[in-house]
Amino acid sequence: MSEQAQEVLQQLCKAVETDQIKLPTLPEVALKIRDTVEKDSYSAAEIAELLSQDTALTARLLQLANSPLYRSRNEIISLQQAVTRLGVRIVKDLVVMLAIKQAFNTSNRNIENQFREIWQTSIDVAAISRVLAKTQSGMDAEQAVLAGLIHNIGTLPIIEMANRQPSLVAEPDNLLSIIREIQAPLGEKILSFWNFPQNLINVVAQWNNFQRSHPGQADYVDIIQAALLHSQHMPIEAPDDWNEIPAIEKLGLDPSIREFDTNTQQEMELARKSLMSI
């Protein structure tokens, strides 16, 4: 890590510890639902009751549940229907997805466009990740979406601090370099603060390590790396030769094929449009 990146990381950590910069928080209702589902002691009615405590979250959940990505034959018009038809665990993941979007909202007009661009990247990667996960046994499509939405979340406090202290990073190229170097530890800090599972913490820590190799089946880091490679946001860290990227082999993808077939592209576009409604 460069000396400047180390300095920025230290200042950011100090700013977080002294409440000068607050880490993004998840809504209380989202946390309650996640904790309740993880305890395996819940009913559909109980989850619906928890959801009803946040009217804004409820409205967005019903909107997403009725998007082409999840829509059933009949329109879902109540929380009870959403929980029953989609399943409690899917609803839980959807609520967390909706909550994550709040981390990308800011009242600071100077960084609003930057946050919006990062969110757009997250949505594109999440949409591809969802489709890729469905081709892998043991992978959960909604977990893959969550992984896509949070993979670059460590960027947010860096941009916020750079805006507050312009002298810290004088040149835009320096800012991009610093982001590449320290977004992983900051992302880990945020997800640990949110009590996310280790498999998703691994995503923010390892997504830009394209030499990463591991035993066993493909994991969500592999999914995110492949999604990034197939998106319009391919990181500069990625080798030009995809034969050199273990994630591609782990997922059983052909490294010579860099575009998906028409049906797969249509499925990804459907997912992207639905996620855009969040």
C-alpha positions as CSV (number, residue, x, y, z in Angstrom):
1,M,0.0,0.0,0.0
2,S,1.4,3.4,-0.9
3,E,2.2,5.9,1.8
4,Q,-0.6,8.3,0.7
5,A,-3.1,5.5,0.7
6,Q,-2.0,4.4,4.1
7,E,-2.4,8.0,5.4
8,V,-5.9,8.3,4.0
9,L,-6.9,5.0,5.5
10,Q,-5.6,6.0,8.9
11,Q,-7.5,9.3,8.7
12,L,-10.6,7.6,7.6
13,C,-10.5,5.1,10.5
14,K,-9.9,8.0,12.9
15,A,-12.8,9.9,11.4
16,V,-15.1,6.9,11.8
17,E,-13.9,6.3,15.4
18,T,-14.5,10.0,16.4
19,D,-17.9,10.2,14.5
20,Q,-16.6,12.8,12.0
21,I,-17.7,10.3,9.3
22,K,-20.4,7.8,10.2
23,L,-20.5,4.4,8.6
24,P,-23.8,3.8,6.6
25,T,-26.4,2.1,8.8
26,L,-29.2,-0.3,7.9
27,P,-32.8,0.6,8.9
28,E,-33.9,-0.9,12.2
29,V,-36.7,-2.9,10.5
30,A,-34.3,-4.5,8.1
31,L,-32.0,-5.5,11.0
32,K,-35.0,-7.0,12.9
33,I,-36.2,-9.0,10.0
34,R,-32.7,-10.3,9.2
35,D,-32.2,-11.3,12.9
36,T,-35.6,-12.9,13.1
37,V,-35.1,-15.0,10.0
38,E,-31.6,-16.1,11.0
39,K,-33.1,-17.4,14.3
40,D,-35.5,-19.7,12.4
41,S,-38.2,-18.8,14.8
42,Y,-40.7,-16.8,12.7
43,S,-44.0,-16.9,10.9
44,A,-45.0,-15.2,7.7
45,A,-47.4,-13.0,9.7
46,E,-44.6,-12.0,12.1
47,I,-42.4,-10.9,9.2
48,A,-45.3,-9.0,7.6
49,E,-45.9,-7.3,11.0
50,L,-42.2,-6.2,11.2
51,L,-42.3,-4.9,7.6
52,S,-45.5,-2.8,8.3
53,Q,-43.4,-0.7,10.8
54,D,-41.6,1.0,7.9
55,T,-44.1,2.2,5.3
56,A,-41.5,3.5,2.9
57,L,-39.7,0.1,2.9
58,T,-43.0,-1.7,2.5
59,A,-43.9,0.3,-0.6
60,R,-40.6,-0.3,-2.2
61,L,-40.7,-4.0,-1.4
62,L,-44.1,-4.4,-3.0
63,Q,-42.9,-2.5,-6.0
64,L,-39.9,-4.8,-6.4
65,A,-42.0,-7.9,-5.7
66,N,-44.2,-6.9,-8.6
67,S,-41.3,-6.2,-10.9
68,P,-40.8,-8.6,-13.9
69,L,-38.0,-10.3,-11.9
70,Y,-40.3,-11.7,-9.2
71,R,-43.9,-11.2,-10.4
72,S,-46.2,-14.1,-10.3
73,R,-49.4,-14.5,-12.2
74,N,-51.4,-12.3,-9.9
75,E,-50.3,-9.0,-8.5
76,I,-49.0,-9.0,-4.9
77,I,-51.0,-6.4,-3.1
78,S,-50.1,-7.0,0.6
79,L,-47.1,-7.8,2.7
80,Q,-48.7,-11.2,3.7
81,Q,-48.9,-12.1,0.1
82,A,-45.3,-11.0,-0.6
83,V,-44.0,-13.1,2.3
84,T,-46.1,-16.1,1.4
85,R,-45.5,-16.2,-2.4
86,L,-41.8,-15.2,-2.4
87,G,-40.8,-16.9,0.8
88,V,-39.4,-15.4,4.0
89,R,-35.7,-15.7,3.1
90,I,-36.2,-14.1,-0.3
91,V,-38.2,-11.3,1.3
92,K,-35.4,-10.9,3.9
93,D,-32.8,-10.5,1.2
94,L,-35.0,-8.1,-0.8
95,V,-35.4,-5.9,2.4
96,V,-31.6,-5.9,2.9
97,M,-31.2,-5.0,-0.8
98,L,-33.6,-2.1,-0.4
99,A,-31.8,-1.0,2.7
100,I,-28.4,-1.0,1.1
101,K,-29.6,1.5,-1.4
102,Q,-29.9,4.0,1.4
103,A,-26.1,3.8,1.9
104,F,-25.7,5.3,-1.6
105,N,-28.1,8.3,-0.9
106,T,-26.5,11.5,0.1
107,S,-27.6,15.1,0.6
108,N,-24.2,16.3,-0.5
109,R,-24.7,17.6,-4.1
110,N,-20.9,17.6,-4.7
111,I,-20.7,13.8,-4.4
112,E,-24.2,12.8,-5.4
113,N,-23.3,12.0,-9.0
114,Q,-20.3,10.0,-7.9
115,F,-22.5,7.9,-5.5
116,R,-25.0,7.5,-8.3
117,E,-22.3,6.2,-10.7
118,I,-21.1,3.7,-8.1
119,W,-24.6,2.5,-7.5
120,Q,-25.1,2.0,-11.2
121,T,-22.0,-0.2,-11.3
122,S,-23.4,-2.1,-8.4
123,I,-26.7,-2.7,-10.1
124,D,-25.0,-3.8,-13.3
125,V,-22.8,-6.3,-11.5
126,A,-25.6,-7.5,-9.3
127,A,-27.8,-8.3,-12.3
128,I,-25.1,-10.3,-14.0
129,S,-24.2,-12.0,-10.7
130,R,-27.8,-13.1,-10.3
131,V,-27.9,-14.9,-13.6
132,L,-24.4,-16.5,-13.1
133,A,-25.4,-17.8,-9.7
134,K,-28.4,-19.6,-11.2
135,T,-25.9,-21.7,-13.2
136,Q,-24.1,-22.9,-10.2
137,S,-25.3,-25.6,-7.8
138,G,-25.4,-24.5,-4.2
139,M,-25.5,-20.8,-5.1
140,D,-28.3,-18.5,-4.0
141,A,-29.3,-15.9,-6.6
142,E,-30.4,-13.3,-4.1
143,Q,-27.2,-13.6,-2.1
144,A,-25.4,-13.1,-5.4
145,V,-27.4,-9.9,-5.9
146,L,-26.4,-8.7,-2.5
147,A,-22.8,-9.5,-3.2
148,G,-23.0,-7.4,-6.4
149,L,-24.6,-4.5,-4.6
150,I,-22.1,-4.3,-1.8
151,H,-18.8,-5.3,-3.5
152,N,-17.6,-1.7,-3.9
153,I,-19.3,-0.1,-0.8
154,G,-15.9,0.7,0.7
155,T,-15.6,3.5,-1.9
156,L,-18.3,5.6,-0.3
157,P,-16.4,6.9,2.8
158,I,-13.3,7.6,0.7
159,I,-15.2,9.8,-1.6
160,E,-17.0,11.5,1.3
161,M,-13.7,12.3,3.0
162,A,-12.0,13.4,-0.2
163,N,-14.9,15.9,-0.6
164,R,-14.6,17.1,3.0
165,Q,-10.8,17.5,2.8
166,P,-9.9,18.4,-0.8
167,S,-6.3,18.9,0.1
168,L,-6.0,15.2,1.1
169,V,-6.2,14.1,-2.5
170,A,-5.2,16.8,-4.9
171,E,-5.5,14.9,-8.2
172,P,-8.4,12.8,-9.5
173,D,-6.0,10.1,-10.6
174,N,-4.6,9.9,-7.1
175,L,-8.1,9.5,-5.7
176,L,-8.8,6.5,-8.1
177,S,-5.5,5.0,-7.0
178,I,-6.3,5.4,-3.4
179,I,-9.8,3.9,-3.8
180,R,-8.3,0.8,-5.5
181,E,-5.9,0.4,-2.6
182,I,-8.1,0.9,0.5
183,Q,-11.7,0.3,-0.5
184,A,-11.3,-3.4,0.6
185,P,-10.5,-2.8,4.3
186,L,-13.1,0.0,4.5
187,G,-15.7,-2.3,2.9
188,E,-14.8,-5.0,5.4
189,K,-15.3,-2.5,8.2
190,I,-18.8,-1.5,6.9
191,L,-20.0,-5.1,6.5
192,S,-18.6,-6.1,9.9
193,F,-20.5,-3.2,11.3
194,W,-23.6,-4.5,9.6
195,N,-22.9,-8.1,10.9
196,F,-23.0,-9.5,7.4
197,P,-22.0,-13.1,6.9
198,Q,-18.3,-13.9,6.2
199,N,-19.0,-15.1,2.6
200,L,-20.1,-11.5,1.7
201,I,-17.3,-9.9,3.7
202,N,-15.0,-12.0,1.6
203,V,-16.5,-10.4,-1.5
204,V,-15.5,-6.8,-0.5
205,A,-12.1,-8.0,0.6
206,Q,-11.2,-10.1,-2.4
207,W,-13.2,-9.1,-5.5
208,N,-10.3,-7.2,-7.1
209,N,-7.8,-10.0,-6.5
210,F,-8.0,-11.7,-9.9
211,Q,-5.2,-14.1,-9.1
212,R,-7.2,-15.5,-6.2
213,S,-7.4,-19.3,-6.1
214,H,-9.2,-21.5,-3.5
215,P,-10.2,-25.1,-3.0
216,G,-13.7,-26.4,-3.4
217,Q,-16.7,-25.0,-5.3
218,A,-17.1,-21.6,-6.7
219,D,-18.1,-18.9,-4.2
220,Y,-19.5,-15.4,-4.4
221,V,-16.1,-13.8,-4.9
222,D,-15.8,-15.8,-8.1
223,I,-19.3,-14.7,-9.2
224,I,-18.6,-11.0,-8.6
225,Q,-15.3,-11.2,-10.5
226,A,-16.9,-12.9,-13.5
227,A,-19.7,-10.4,-13.4
228,L,-17.3,-7.5,-13.4
229,L,-15.4,-9.0,-16.3
230,H,-18.6,-9.4,-18.4
231,S,-19.8,-5.9,-17.5
232,Q,-18.9,-2.5,-18.8
233,H,-17.0,-1.8,-15.6
234,M,-14.0,-4.2,-16.0
235,P,-11.4,-3.3,-13.4
236,I,-7.9,-2.4,-14.5
237,E,-6.5,-5.1,-12.1
238,A,-8.0,-7.8,-14.3
239,P,-5.6,-9.6,-16.7
240,D,-6.4,-9.3,-20.4
241,D,-6.1,-13.1,-20.8
242,W,-9.1,-14.6,-19.0
243,N,-7.3,-18.0,-19.0
244,E,-5.2,-16.5,-16.2
245,I,-8.2,-15.8,-14.0
246,P,-9.1,-18.8,-11.6
247,A,-12.7,-17.5,-11.1
248,I,-13.5,-18.1,-14.8
249,E,-12.4,-21.7,-14.6
250,K,-14.0,-22.3,-11.3
251,L,-17.4,-21.2,-12.7
252,G,-16.9,-23.4,-15.8
253,L,-17.0,-20.4,-18.1
254,D,-15.3,-20.3,-21.5
255,P,-12.5,-17.7,-21.2
256,S,-12.6,-17.1,-25.0
257,I,-16.3,-16.1,-24.9
258,R,-16.8,-12.5,-23.5
259,E,-20.4,-12.0,-24.5
260,F,-23.4,-13.9,-23.3
261,D,-26.0,-15.4,-25.7
262,T,-29.1,-13.4,-26.5
263,N,-31.4,-15.1,-23.9
264,T,-28.9,-14.7,-21.1
265,Q,-28.5,-11.0,-22.0
266,Q,-32.2,-10.5,-22.0
267,E,-32.4,-12.2,-18.5
268,M,-29.7,-9.9,-17.2
269,E,-31.4,-6.8,-18.6
270,L,-34.6,-7.9,-16.9
271,A,-32.8,-8.2,-13.6
272,R,-31.0,-4.8,-14.2
273,K,-34.3,-3.0,-14.9
274,S,-36.0,-4.5,-11.8
275,L,-33.0,-3.6,-9.6
276,M,-33.1,0.0,-11.0
277,S,-36.6,0.3,-9.4
278,I,-35.1,-0.1,-5.9
